[in-house]
Amino acid sequence: MPDIKLQRLPDRTPIKLTITMLPDLSQALKEYSAFYAATYGRDEQTAELVPAMLDAFLESDRAFVRWRAANRKEAT
């Protein structure tokens, strides 16, 4: 293996996911998009915010992060 500091880049192929949600959640997401725009002065489509929101949620769940790390070690 070459002596290189940068690790191999992960797969970045986008995966499209279609979901069905209740109207209350849809409205909350629209309102969050408005809140984001008011905060940063930049409109973003809800569909662009949801992946970042999911990523932030998963990274903030400490129990999941520990479980995921333990399971990755077992898989290698």
N, C-alpha and C positions, 0 to 999 in steps of 0.2 A: 504494500500500500504506500502511495506517495506521502511524503512528509508535508502536509498542508494543514494550515490552521482552520480554514473554512471547511465545515462539514458539508457533505453532499446535500444539496437542496432537496426539500421534501416535494412530493407530488403536489403540484398546484393546479391540476386540472379541475375546473369548476364542476360542481355537481348540482343539477337543478332539482329542487324539492318543491312539490306542490302540497299545500296544506289547506285544510278547512278549519275555520275558526268561528267562534260565536260572535255575534255583532258587537257585544260589549268589548271584547278584546280587539276587534278591528278598529273600533272607535278610539280605544286607548292608544293603539299604535299610531293612528292619525294624529292624535293629540300630542303624543311623544315627538312625532316628527315636527310639529309646530313648535314645541318646546325647544327642540334641538336647533331649529332655525332661529328662534328668538335668542338663544344662548350664543350661537356661533355666527349668526348673520349669514347663514348659508343654507339654502333649501337642499334637502336630500330626500330622495324617494324612500318610502318606508322599506321597500324591498332591499335597499342598500344598507339600511340601518340594522335590520333584523339579524344578519349574520354577525355583526359586531356585538349586538346585544346578547346573542346566544353565547358567543365566545367569552364575553365578560362574565356572564352568569356561570358558565362552566368553570372558568378560572377562579371564581370567587367561592366555589363550593369546595372547601378544604377537604372534606371527607372524600369527595369524588377524586380530587387531585391525588390524595394519598392512595386510594384504591387503584386508580389508573397507573400510577407509578409502580406499585407492587405487581400489578398484572403484566406490565410491560417487561419487568425484570424476569418474571416467570416464563414469558414467551420467548426470551432470547437465550 
